[in-house]
Amino acid sequence: MKAYETINEAKLTMYMIAAIVSYVIVDIMIMGQTGFNIM
């Protein structure tokens, strides 16, 4: 049971990291596009 909980926590952490990374990438893309539009 303990190992199963550890795997679940690792999965949650991976999902959180993936969500943050994708959010940052989208944020950078949007910033880049607005920057190009201003130029």
PELIN-V559316 format. One record per pair of residues at least 24 apart in sequence whose ideal C-beta (glycine too) atoms are under 7 Angstrom apart, sorted by the first residue. I is the first residue (numbers start at 1). J is the second residue. D is the distance in whole Angstrom. If there is no record, write none. Layout:
BEGIN
I:J:D, I:J:D
END
This chain:
BEGIN
none
END
